[in-house]
Amino acid sequence: MLGVTTRSVQNYESGAIVPWRHLSNIETITRKRRGWLLREEDGKVNAIPSEATVATLLDTMEQHQQRLVDHLRILRRNTERMRKQRETIRTSRNAPPA
């Protein structure tokens, strides 16, 4: 009903992610108020992520960025190899017969 994956719903339910974009739709579907949706079991509002959560998120994002940089480097290297191979093939086709 929300148009999200099952995994996203699991993350919402476990409190791993606060579904800010979907809160209005969740309110409509569940007929529960936003405040009820954001409360933890002990009644505290879980609207602000903890410093540990933010730190973990930043660390994960930095790791992901590094992986993307590594993949980009590999793609550039492979593209250059293909370019050289293509040039070698062109050169060998244009070479006069021996």
RACORPE-V452440 format. One record per pair of residues at least 24 apart in sequence whose C-alpha atoms are under 8 Angstrom apart, sorted by the first residue. I is the first residue (numbers start at 1). J is the second residue. Records with the same first field share a line. If there is no record, write none. Layout:
# RACORPE-V452440
I=J ; J
This chain:
# RACORPE-V452440
1=29
2=26
18=47
